[in-house]
Amino acid sequence: MPENEAASCPATGLSERDSEILDFEREWTRHVGAKEEAISSQFHVSSARYYQMLNAVIDSPAAVRYDPMLVSRLRRSRDNRMRTRSVRSPHHDEELTD
């Protein structure tokens, strides 16, 4: 069984870890210190791995059912970062218009 399907909650379809990730994103500013330190402390993974897991979670329909407003905000933020990166790449001359 894949690690993100372990201990799945039937009501939401999310694994316990996935719901913890979403809960963390909703409340991480309450943690003392840098977000990277909180990620390491709570999830015992690198920041890069955490963001890979987060991106997979927010792409799932179960995450939308769990917290639609949070998932929408996280997706918008991710999309904005991706657009900014593509505009800054040497292959694009257009400016970001947001």
Backbone as JSON Lines, residues from 0, in Angstrom:
{"i":0,"aa":"M","n":[0.84,-1.18,0.0],"ca":[0.0,0.0,0.0],"c":[0.89,1.25,0.0]}
{"i":1,"aa":"P","n":[0.64,2.22,-0.89],"ca":[1.44,3.45,-0.92],"c":[1.35,4.2,0.4]}
{"i":2,"aa":"E","n":[2.45,4.89,0.74],"ca":[2.52,5.54,2.05],"c":[1.42,6.58,2.25]}
{"i":3,"aa":"N","n":[0.98,7.27,1.19],"ca":[-0.03,8.3,1.38],"c":[-1.44,7.74,1.48]}
{"i":4,"aa":"E","n":[-1.62,6.44,1.31],"ca":[-2.93,5.85,1.46],"c":[-3.09,5.14,2.79]}
{"i":5,"aa":"A","n":[-2.04,5.07,3.59],"ca":[-2.12,4.43,4.88],"c":[-3.01,5.25,5.8]}
{"i":6,"aa":"A","n":[-3.8,4.57,6.61],"ca":[-4.67,5.2,7.59],"c":[-5.59,6.23,6.93]}
{"i":7,"aa":"S","n":[-6.25,5.82,5.86],"ca":[-7.14,6.72,5.13],"c":[-8.41,6.97,5.94]}
{"i":8,"aa":"C","n":[-8.87,8.22,5.91],"ca":[-10.1,8.6,6.58],"c":[-11.26,8.43,5.61]}
{"i":9,"aa":"P","n":[-12.2,7.54,5.88],"ca":[-13.29,7.29,4.94],"c":[-14.14,8.52,4.65]}
{"i":10,"aa":"A","n":[-14.28,9.41,5.6],"ca":[-15.13,10.59,5.41],"c":[-14.57,11.54,4.35]}
{"i":11,"aa":"T","n":[-13.24,11.65,4.28],"ca":[-12.64,12.6,3.34],"c":[-11.91,11.91,2.21]}
{"i":12,"aa":"G","n":[-11.46,10.68,2.42],"ca":[-10.66,9.99,1.42],"c":[-9.19,10.34,1.52]}
{"i":13,"aa":"L","n":[-8.82,11.19,2.48],"ca":[-7.42,11.56,2.67],"c":[-6.77,10.64,3.68]}
{"i":14,"aa":"S","n":[-5.48,10.41,3.49],"ca":[-4.73,9.68,4.5],"c":[-4.52,10.61,5.69]}
{"i":15,"aa":"E","n":[-4.16,10.03,6.8],"ca":[-3.87,10.84,8.0],"c":[-2.75,11.83,7.71]}
{"i":16,"aa":"R","n":[-1.7,11.37,7.02],"ca":[-0.58,12.26,6.69],"c":[-1.02,13.41,5.8]}
{"i":17,"aa":"D","n":[-1.86,13.11,4.81],"ca":[-2.32,14.16,3.9],"c":[-3.15,15.2,4.63]}
{"i":18,"aa":"S","n":[-4.02,14.77,5.53],"ca":[-4.8,15.74,6.29],"c":[-3.9,16.53,7.24]}
{"i":19,"aa":"E","n":[-2.86,15.9,7.77],"ca":[-1.9,16.62,8.62],"c":[-1.16,17.69,7.81]}
{"i":20,"aa":"I","n":[-0.83,17.38,6.57],"ca":[-0.16,18.36,5.71],"c":[-1.07,19.57,5.48]}
{"i":21,"aa":"L","n":[-2.34,19.31,5.17],"ca":[-3.27,20.42,4.95],"c":[-3.49,21.22,6.24]}
{"i":22,"aa":"D","n":[-3.6,20.52,7.36],"ca":[-3.75,21.22,8.64],"c":[-2.53,22.08,8.93]}
{"i":23,"aa":"F","n":[-1.35,21.55,8.64],"ca":[-0.12,22.29,8.85],"c":[-0.11,23.55,7.99]}
{"i":24,"aa":"E","n":[-0.49,23.43,6.72],"ca":[-0.5,24.59,5.83],"c":[-1.48,25.66,6.31]}
{"i":25,"aa":"R","n":[-2.58,25.23,6.89],"ca":[-3.56,26.16,7.4],"c":[-3.04,26.92,8.62]}
{"i":26,"aa":"E","n":[-2.19,26.27,9.43],"ca":[-1.82,26.83,10.72],"c":[-0.32,27.0,10.94]}
{"i":27,"aa":"W","n":[0.51,26.88,9.91],"ca":[1.95,26.84,10.14],"c":[2.49,28.12,10.75]}
{"i":28,"aa":"T","n":[1.84,29.25,10.54],"ca":[2.36,30.51,11.09],"c":[2.3,30.53,12.61]}
{"i":29,"aa":"R","n":[1.56,29.62,13.19],"ca":[1.49,29.53,14.66],"c":[2.7,28.82,15.24]}
{"i":30,"aa":"H","n":[3.48,28.16,14.39],"ca":[4.67,27.47,14.86],"c":[5.78,28.49,15.12]}
{"i":31,"aa":"V","n":[6.58,28.21,16.1],"ca":[7.71,29.07,16.41],"c":[8.85,28.74,15.45]}
{"i":32,"aa":"G","n":[9.52,29.76,14.92],"ca":[10.67,29.54,14.04],"c":[10.28,29.5,12.58]}
{"i":33,"aa":"A","n":[11.24,29.14,11.76],"ca":[11.06,29.1,10.32],"c":[10.18,27.92,9.92]}
{"i":34,"aa":"K","n":[9.49,28.07,8.8],"ca":[8.62,27.01,8.3],"c":[9.41,25.74,8.03]}
{"i":35,"aa":"E","n":[10.61,25.89,7.49],"ca":[11.43,24.71,7.18],"c":[11.74,23.91,8.44]}
{"i":36,"aa":"E","n":[11.99,24.6,9.55],"ca":[12.24,23.91,10.81],"c":[11.0,23.18,11.29]}
{"i":37,"aa":"A","n":[9.85,23.82,11.15],"ca":[8.59,23.2,11.55],"c":[8.3,21.98,10.7]}
{"i":38,"aa":"I","n":[8.58,22.06,9.4],"ca":[8.38,20.92,8.5],"c":[9.25,19.76,8.94]}
{"i":39,"aa":"S","n":[10.51,20.03,9.18],"ca":[11.43,18.98,9.59],"c":[11.0,18.35,10.91]}
{"i":40,"aa":"S","n":[10.6,19.18,11.84],"ca":[10.2,18.72,13.17],"c":[8.93,17.88,13.12]}
{"i":41,"aa":"Q","n":[7.95,18.32,12.37],"ca":[6.65,17.65,12.36],"c":[6.59,16.46,11.42]}
{"i":42,"aa":"F","n":[7.23,16.57,10.25],"ca":[7.08,15.53,9.24],"c":[8.33,14.67,9.03]}
{"i":43,"aa":"H","n":[9.45,15.11,9.58],"ca":[10.7,14.34,9.48],"c":[11.12,14.09,8.04]}
{"i":44,"aa":"V","n":[10.92,15.12,7.2],"ca":[11.35,15.06,5.8],"c":[11.99,16.41,5.46]}
{"i":45,"aa":"S","n":[12.71,16.45,4.36],"ca":[13.28,17.71,3.9],"c":[12.17,18.62,3.39]}
{"i":46,"aa":"S","n":[12.46,19.9,3.29],"ca":[11.49,20.85,2.76],"c":[11.12,20.49,1.32]}
{"i":47,"aa":"A","n":[12.11,20.08,0.53],"ca":[11.85,19.72,-0.86],"c":[10.86,18.55,-0.93]}
{"i":48,"aa":"R","n":[11.06,17.54,-0.12],"ca":[10.15,16.38,-0.11],"c":[8.77,16.79,0.38]}
{"i":49,"aa":"Y","n":[8.71,17.63,1.39],"ca":[7.43,18.11,1.91],"c":[6.64,18.81,0.8]}
{"i":50,"aa":"Y","n":[7.29,19.69,0.04],"ca":[6.59,20.41,-1.02],"c":[6.15,19.48,-2.14]}
{"i":51,"aa":"Q","n":[6.89,18.43,-2.4],"ca":[6.44,17.42,-3.36],"c":[5.16,16.75,-2.85]}
{"i":52,"aa":"M","n":[5.15,16.4,-1.57],"ca":[3.98,15.76,-0.99],"c":[2.79,16.73,-1.0]}
{"i":53,"aa":"L","n":[3.03,17.99,-0.63],"ca":[1.98,18.99,-0.61],"c":[1.36,19.16,-2.0]}
{"i":54,"aa":"N","n":[2.19,19.26,-3.02],"ca":[1.67,19.42,-4.38],"c":[0.82,18.23,-4.8]}
{"i":55,"aa":"A","n":[1.22,17.04,-4.42],"ca":[0.41,15.86,-4.74],"c":[-0.92,15.91,-4.0]}
{"i":56,"aa":"V","n":[-0.88,16.32,-2.75],"ca":[-2.11,16.38,-1.95],"c":[-3.1,17.38,-2.53]}
{"i":57,"aa":"I","n":[-2.63,18.58,-2.85],"ca":[-3.57,19.62,-3.3],"c":[-4.14,19.34,-4.69]}
{"i":58,"aa":"D","n":[-3.56,18.38,-5.4],"ca":[-4.11,17.99,-6.69],"c":[-5.2,16.93,-6.55]}
{"i":59,"aa":"S","n":[-5.45,16.46,-5.35],"ca":[-6.43,15.39,-5.18],"c":[-7.82,15.95,-4.88]}
{"i":60,"aa":"P","n":[-8.84,15.32,-5.46],"ca":[-10.22,15.72,-5.16],"c":[-10.55,15.6,-3.67]}
{"i":61,"aa":"A","n":[-9.94,14.65,-3.0],"ca":[-10.18,14.47,-1.57],"c":[-9.74,15.7,-0.78]}
{"i":62,"aa":"A","n":[-8.65,16.32,-1.2],"ca":[-8.17,17.53,-0.52],"c":[-9.16,18.67,-0.69]}
{"i":63,"aa":"V","n":[-9.76,18.76,-1.85],"ca":[-10.77,19.8,-2.09],"c":[-11.97,19.58,-1.17]}
{"i":64,"aa":"R","n":[-12.39,18.34,-1.01],"ca":[-13.5,18.03,-0.1],"c":[-13.13,18.36,1.34]}
{"i":65,"aa":"Y","n":[-11.87,18.14,1.7],"ca":[-11.41,18.35,3.07],"c":[-11.4,19.84,3.43]}
{"i":66,"aa":"D","n":[-10.85,20.68,2.55],"ca":[-10.77,22.11,2.82],"c":[-10.67,22.87,1.5]}
{"i":67,"aa":"P","n":[-11.82,23.12,0.86],"ca":[-11.8,23.72,-0.48],"c":[-11.13,25.09,-0.54]}
{"i":68,"aa":"M","n":[-11.34,25.93,0.44],"ca":[-10.74,27.27,0.4],"c":[-9.22,27.21,0.53]}
{"i":69,"aa":"L","n":[-8.72,26.39,1.42],"ca":[-7.28,26.24,1.6],"c":[-6.64,25.69,0.33]}
{"i":70,"aa":"V","n":[-7.23,24.63,-0.22],"ca":[-6.67,24.01,-1.42],"c":[-6.68,25.0,-2.58]}
{"i":71,"aa":"S","n":[-7.75,25.76,-2.71],"ca":[-7.81,26.77,-3.77],"c":[-6.7,27.8,-3.6]}
{"i":72,"aa":"R","n":[-6.49,28.27,-2.38],"ca":[-5.42,29.24,-2.11],"c":[-4.05,28.65,-2.41]}
{"i":73,"aa":"L","n":[-3.82,27.42,-2.0],"ca":[-2.52,26.78,-2.24],"c":[-2.28,26.55,-3.73]}
{"i":74,"aa":"R","n":[-3.32,26.17,-4.47],"ca":[-3.17,25.99,-5.91],"c":[-2.88,27.32,-6.6]}
{"i":75,"aa":"R","n":[-3.58,28.38,-6.22],"ca":[-3.32,29.7,-6.81],"c":[-1.89,30.14,-6.55]}
{"i":76,"aa":"S","n":[-1.44,29.94,-5.33],"ca":[-0.07,30.31,-4.96],"c":[0.93,29.53,-5.8]}
{"i":77,"aa":"R","n":[0.73,28.24,-5.95],"ca":[1.61,27.4,-6.76],"c":[1.6,27.85,-8.21]}
{"i":78,"aa":"D","n":[0.4,28.12,-8.74],"ca":[0.29,28.55,-10.13],"c":[0.99,29.89,-10.36]}
{"i":79,"aa":"N","n":[0.85,30.8,-9.41],"ca":[1.54,32.1,-9.52],"c":[3.05,31.93,-9.51]}
{"i":80,"aa":"R","n":[3.57,31.05,-8.65],"ca":[5.01,30.79,-8.61],"c":[5.48,30.21,-9.93]}
{"i":81,"aa":"M","n":[4.7,29.3,-10.49],"ca":[5.09,28.67,-11.76],"c":[5.09,29.7,-12.89]}
{"i":82,"aa":"R","n":[4.08,30.57,-12.92],"ca":[4.04,31.61,-13.95],"c":[5.23,32.56,-13.81]}
{"i":83,"aa":"T","n":[5.54,32.92,-12.58],"ca":[6.67,33.82,-12.33],"c":[7.96,33.18,-12.8]}
{"i":84,"aa":"R","n":[8.16,31.91,-12.53],"ca":[9.37,31.21,-12.98],"c":[9.45,31.17,-14.49]}
{"i":85,"aa":"S","n":[8.34,30.9,-15.14],"ca":[8.38,30.81,-16.6],"c":[8.63,32.17,-17.24]}
{"i":86,"aa":"V","n":[8.14,33.23,-16.63],"ca":[8.38,34.58,-17.15],"c":[9.84,34.97,-16.96]}
{"i":87,"aa":"R","n":[10.43,34.54,-15.88],"ca":[11.82,34.89,-15.59],"c":[12.82,34.05,-16.37]}
{"i":88,"aa":"S","n":[12.35,32.99,-16.99],"ca":[13.28,32.15,-17.73],"c":[13.8,32.91,-18.94]}
{"i":89,"aa":"P","n":[14.99,32.6,-19.41],"ca":[15.59,33.33,-20.53],"c":[14.83,33.15,-21.84]}
{"i":90,"aa":"H","n":[13.89,32.22,-21.88],"ca":[13.15,31.95,-23.11],"c":[11.91,32.81,-23.27]}
{"i":91,"aa":"H","n":[11.59,33.63,-22.25],"ca":[10.39,34.44,-22.3],"c":[10.75,35.91,-22.14]}
{"i":92,"aa":"D","n":[10.14,36.77,-22.96],"ca":[10.38,38.19,-22.87],"c":[9.21,38.95,-22.28]}
{"i":93,"aa":"E","n":[8.03,38.3,-22.2],"ca":[6.87,39.01,-21.68],"c":[6.98,39.22,-20.17]}
{"i":94,"aa":"E","n":[6.26,40.21,-19.67],"ca":[6.26,40.5,-18.24],"c":[5.05,39.87,-17.59]}
{"i":95,"aa":"L","n":[5.17,39.61,-16.32],"ca":[4.07,39.07,-15.55],"c":[3.02,40.15,-15.35]}
{"i":96,"aa":"T","n":[1.82,39.87,-15.71],"ca":[0.74,40.85,-15.53],"c":[-0.29,40.23,-14.6]}
{"i":97,"aa":"D","n":[-0.23,40.59,-13.36],"ca":[-1.16,40.06,-12.36],"c":[-1.74,41.14,-11.54]}
